[in-house]
Amino acid sequence: MKWISLAGALLAACLAVVPAKARDALDILNGTLKAAAQPMVMEDGRTGGCTYWFVALTRDHIYRSGQYLRVTGYLNLIKTRVLVGETDILPPFVSTLFLTVEEASNGEDGDIRFTPSAPSKAYLVGTDTESHTDSRGEPTGTETPGTVKMLLDTDPALKILMEATSSSHAISVAFNQFYGDRMITVPIELDVTDVKPNGERVRSKDTAIDFQLCLADLSNDFPVPLKAK
């Protein structure tokens, strides 16, 4: 997938310019590396959904005694009829979360290597809301190693997206490893557009505005008016 390739290239570039050992570089870069928003454009040119994608580094203190993981994902809000056609049974929108988890380790040449380590469960977390798996779907794998796909409960997922777009500019994703019951929670700062070699985050309102504009295009009568701050 294109966004996974971009995530790998971004991290490789950051590690290449940091004048320190690879482990020190991971310590410096720990957190959100990049986030962006974009529309899902159908074959006929219409907007069928809106996407946030992101890449972050986090430390696994639950399963790996602090070892680093690279977490890459995208969160979709999609018109239901794009997937299944016109229906009065399902809600007008569905939400999906794709999450790719990779374990970081030091290679013999001193480089950082990333090994796919797919979770079996993944959730979206807001300020005071958690979106679990939709009752109509179970977590599924994808062709991309280390990736799980989740169909989320629409109402909490939509609430989290609206809050992130209008005010907080942040979400969290939670996932397990090795089929365990405990969740690793990773904060994602959606206004981070880049990270400097010293770890300083470059921030912009453009990501929230891009998602807001996509939502406006997706539906003229979206349930809650949005205003990016």
C-alpha positions in Angstrom: 0.0 0.0 0.0 1.2 3.5 -0.9 0.9 4.9 2.6 3.0 2.1 4.1 5.7 2.8 1.6 5.6 6.5 2.4 5.8 5.7 6.1 8.9 3.6 5.7 10.6 6.2 3.5 9.8 8.9 6.0 11.3 7.0 8.9 14.3 5.9 6.9 15.0 9.5 6.0 14.7 10.6 9.6 17.1 7.9 10.8 19.6 8.7 8.0 20.0 12.3 9.1 20.1 11.9 12.8 23.7 12.0 14.0 23.2 9.4 16.7 22.9 5.6 17.2 19.8 4.1 15.7 18.3 3.5 19.2 18.9 7.1 20.2 17.2 8.2 16.9 14.1 6.1 17.8 14.1 7.8 21.3 14.2 11.2 19.6 11.5 10.5 17.1 9.1 8.6 19.4 5.6 9.7 18.8 3.6 10.8 15.7 5.7 11.1 12.6 3.1 12.2 10.1 -0.6 12.4 9.6 -2.7 13.5 6.6 -6.2 13.5 5.3 -7.5 12.7 1.9 -10.7 11.9 0.0 -11.5 8.4 -1.3 -12.4 9.1 -4.9 -14.5 6.6 -6.8 -14.1 5.6 -10.4 -16.8 8.0 -11.5 -15.0 10.9 -9.7 -17.3 11.2 -6.8 -16.2 11.3 -3.2 -17.1 8.0 -1.6 -15.3 8.5 1.8 -12.8 10.4 3.8 -9.5 9.1 5.2 -7.1 10.0 8.0 -3.7 8.2 7.6 -0.8 8.3 10.1 2.5 6.8 11.1 3.9 6.8 14.6 6.6 5.2 16.8 5.7 3.8 20.2 7.3 1.7 22.9 5.7 -1.6 23.9 5.9 -1.9 27.7 3.2 -4.6 27.8 4.6 -7.4 25.6 8.2 -6.5 24.9 9.8 -4.6 27.8 9.9 -1.3 26.0 10.9 -2.4 22.5 9.9 0.0 19.7 7.0 -0.6 17.3 6.1 1.3 14.2 2.4 1.8 13.9 0.9 2.8 10.5 -2.7 3.0 9.8 -5.7 4.7 8.1 -9.1 5.4 9.4 -12.0 5.6 6.9 -15.5 7.0 6.9 -17.2 5.6 3.9 -20.7 6.0 2.4 -22.4 2.7 2.9 -24.0 2.7 -0.5 -20.5 2.8 -2.0 -19.9 -0.7 -0.5 -23.3 -2.4 -0.7 -25.5 -0.1 -2.8 -28.7 1.6 -1.6 -30.0 0.2 1.7 -32.4 1.2 4.5 -31.1 -1.4 6.9 -27.5 -0.2 7.4 -26.4 3.3 8.6 -25.5 5.8 5.9 -21.8 5.7 6.9 -19.4 2.9 7.9 -16.1 3.3 9.6 -13.0 1.0 9.1 -9.6 1.0 10.7 -6.6 -0.5 9.0 -3.6 -0.9 11.3 -0.1 -2.2 10.5 2.3 -3.0 13.4 6.0 -3.7 13.0 8.5 -4.6 15.6 11.8 -2.6 15.5 15.1 -4.3 16.1 18.8 -3.6 15.5 20.3 -5.4 12.6 23.9 -6.7 12.6 24.9 -3.7 10.4 23.5 -1.3 13.0 20.4 -0.4 11.0 16.9 -0.6 12.3 14.9 -3.4 10.9 11.1 -3.7 11.0 9.3 -7.1 11.3 5.5 -7.3 10.8 3.6 -8.2 13.9 -0.1 -8.1 13.2 -2.6 -7.4 16.1 -5.7 -9.5 16.3 -7.7 -6.7 17.7 -7.6 -2.9 17.2 -9.8 -0.1 18.5 -10.2 3.7 18.0 -10.1 5.8 21.1 -11.3 9.3 21.6 -11.1 11.7 24.6 -13.9 9.8 26.5 -15.1 7.4 23.9 -13.9 4.0 22.6 -15.1 2.4 19.3 -15.2 -1.3 19.3 -15.7 -3.8 16.5 -19.1 -3.6 14.7 -21.3 -6.5 15.5 -21.7 -7.3 11.8 -18.0 -7.9 11.3 -14.9 -9.6 12.8 -11.3 -8.4 12.6 -9.7 -9.6 9.3 -6.3 -9.8 7.9 -5.1 -8.2 4.6 -2.5 -8.9 2.0 -0.2 -6.5 3.8 1.9 -8.3 6.4 1.3 -7.1 10.0 -2.1 -5.6 9.2 -5.5 -6.0 10.7 -8.7 -4.5 9.3 -11.6 -3.6 11.6 -15.2 -2.6 11.0 -16.0 -0.2 13.8 -19.2 0.8 15.6 -20.3 3.8 13.5 -21.7 6.1 16.2 -18.7 6.2 18.6 -16.3 6.2 15.6 -18.1 9.1 14.1 -18.1 11.0 17.4 -14.4 10.5 17.8 -13.7 11.7 14.2 -15.9 14.8 14.6 -14.1 15.8 17.8 -10.7 15.2 16.3 -11.5 17.2 13.3 -13.1 20.1 15.1 -11.1 20.6 18.2 -8.8 18.0 19.7 -6.8 17.1 16.6 -6.0 13.9 18.3 -7.1 10.3 18.4 -5.6 7.1 19.9 -5.4 3.6 18.5 -5.3 0.6 20.8 -4.2 -2.9 19.8 -3.0 -6.2 21.2 0.0 -8.4 20.4 0.4 -12.2 20.4 -3.4 -12.5 20.8 -3.2 -11.1 24.3 -6.0 -9.4 26.2 -4.0 -6.2 27.2 -4.0 -3.3 24.8 -1.2 -1.0 23.7 -2.6 2.5 23.4 -0.8 4.9 20.9 -1.8 8.6 20.8 -1.9 10.0 17.3 -1.5 13.8 16.8 -3.4 14.5 13.6 -2.0 18.0 13.1 1.6 16.7 12.8 2.7 17.0 9.2 6.4 16.3 9.6 9.1 15.7 12.3 12.6 17.3 12.3 15.7 15.3 13.1 15.7 16.7 16.6 12.2 15.4 17.2 10.4 18.7 16.9 7.0 18.3 15.4 5.9 20.4 12.5 2.2 21.1 12.9 -0.5 22.5 10.6 -4.3 23.1 10.6 -4.5 21.9 7.0 -5.1 18.2 7.8 -8.2 19.0 9.8 -9.4 21.4 7.1 -8.7 18.8 4.4 -10.8 16.3 6.2 -13.6 18.9 6.9 -13.7 19.8 3.2 -13.9 16.1 2.3 -16.8 15.6 4.7 -18.6 18.5 3.2 -18.2 17.0 -0.2 -19.2 13.6 1.1 -22.6 14.8 2.4 -24.3 18.1 2.2 -26.4 17.3 5.3 -23.7 15.8 7.6 -25.1 15.4 11.1 -22.9 18.0 12.9 -21.4 21.2 11.4 -17.7 21.3 11.5 -15.3 24.1 12.1 -11.5 23.4 12.2 -9.7 25.3 14.9 
